[in-house]
Amino acid sequence: MEAGVGQHTRPLFLEVLSEVTGAYRLAALRHKASIAWSAKVKTPSRLTLGHHVTIQAGAVIHCGGKAWSDFNGYVRLGNGVVVGRYCVLYGAGGIELGDFVHLGPGSQLISQSGRHDAKRLGSDPTFHFAPILIGAGSWIGAGAVVLGGSTLGCCVNVAPNSVVAGNVPDYAVVVGNPARVLMKNEVIR
């Protein structure tokens, strides 16, 4: 993967300026990447793009880097990744997509969640962060949800509206809520 759209040491005012003006879209051009004007990227300095990435209209990519996440988090997109219309990626726990991963419309990758403790009743809840790793060539169906702590192997197909939590082996087809392995495809060469 290529270097990020910005630098992690960027001053806060430059980060906010980039978010508000959409300047990160221009930086994406050097990777031959395309970020739709209606797509939103929060903390773009923590977004790493490969070549020929497409982020379609209405997508929201939150790369962490805010106080509530202890200024952690990142989103790394490999070469040829397609983020479909209205996808949501919350990367405070970290998200990494291998080359040629395709996210169908409305799919969600959520690498953080609220902890089940007494602080949930206050104004400063605690969070749980866990990375999401998706192997090269995987396809995530429309409306599917992948939760933090999940690792999907290479060439995995996730059926539309499935909810994935945990590990999925290479070449598997998963379906349901919670997602279960329906079948495992053989390598076609």
Sequence and secondary structure as in RCSB ss.txt:
>XXXX:A:sequence
MEAGVGQHTRPLFLEVLSEVTGAYRLAALRHKASIAWSAKVKTPSRLTLGHHVTIQAGAVIHCGGKAWSDFNGYV
RLGNGVVVGRYCVLYGAGGIELGDFVHLGPGSQLISQSGRHDAKRLGSDPTFHFAPILIGAGSWIGAGAVVLGGS
TLGCCVNVAPNSVVAGNVPDYAVVVGNPARVLMKNEVIR
>XXXX:A:secstr
   BSS TT  HHHHHHHHHHTTHHHHHGGGT EE TT EEESGGGEEE TT EE TT EEE   SGGGTT   E
EE TT EE TT EEE TT EEE TT EE TT EEE EEE SSGGGGSSS  EEE  EEE TT EE TT EEETT 
EE TT EE TT EE SEE TTEEEETTTTEEEEE     
